[in-house]
Amino acid sequence: METDPHDLHDLIRLALQEDIGDGDHSSLSAVPENATKRARLLVKQDGILAGVQVARTIFEETAAFYDDPPLKIDLLLSDGTPVKTGDVVLTVEGSARLILKSERLVLNIMQRMSGIATYTRQMVNLISDLPVKLLDTRKTTPNFRVFEKMAVKIGGAVNHRMGLYDMIMLKDNHVDYAGGIAQAISSARAYLQTTGKPLKIEIETRNLGEVDQVLAIGNVDIIMLDNFSLDDMREAVRRINGRYETEASGNITEKTLRAVAETGVSGISSGALTHQARSLDLSLKAF
């Protein structure tokens, strides 16, 4: 059976095989086979918690994959919860060897997800009073996109497209390779008619002249305003006048986000949500 890069269980199994290989020889050599122990997941840094349900799945999947007895898992906090140093996220009890096999994968994924959720929540809070969506991008870690986009959503932002397959996004290179804006839009629309795929079309514009070209042609759903100045972005929103969704993109950070949101765009995409977030410090300790 093929591995599905979007299936949580398949991704966890691959990660377990990557880490454990032909055996956790540290535990096999030092920990008695029938030893039963407990551990708790501790928060060591303030932030937003993400990956709790994933952690449960990892513990369950590890037991199933290696044909071990299931662990007893007690979830004390949920995804999206603001946490502080010293909080206990969950407790786990059962085979000591199984706990140790699961430990690093649980921590790696939860720390990364919680870091993304924490940064995302900080960004969302900067514009929560404005009618604009904060969007993520495809600037994610290969083979880890599912987890990173889950974390963005837990943090309060909106998942944009998952990949190249669920939206037509005509970026600058697509437009240049196609021979211009008109050709790119026309070809994309013809492709959808031929294939019958119900995909939205978004097109990137680099200046007000390109915005005018798109408005003259139509046949798109979203117009991206890439690296526009604030003045040009406001003018573009005025010219578009609600006929299409608008997405601001380019150099979106906590320092620039508020001003961009105030231009009136309907969405703002930020690769920083995933590629600039720092992992939250967590640990799994025996007790």
Buried (B, 14 or more C-beta within 10 A) or exposed (E): EEEEEEEBBBBBBEBBEEBBEEEBEEBEEEBEEEEBBBBBBBBBBBBBBBBBBBBBBBBBBBBEBBEBEEBEBEBEBEBBBEBEEEBBBBBBBBBBBBBBBBBBBBBBBBBBBBBBBBBBBBBBEBBEEEEBBBBBBBBBEEEBBBBBBBBBBBBBBBEBBBEEEEBBBBBBEBBEEBEEBBEBBBBBBEEBEEEEEEBBBBBBBBBBEBBBBBBEBEEBEBBBBBEBEEEBBBBBBEBBEEEBBBBBBBEBEBEBBEEBBBBBBBBBBBBBBBEBBEBBBBEBEEE
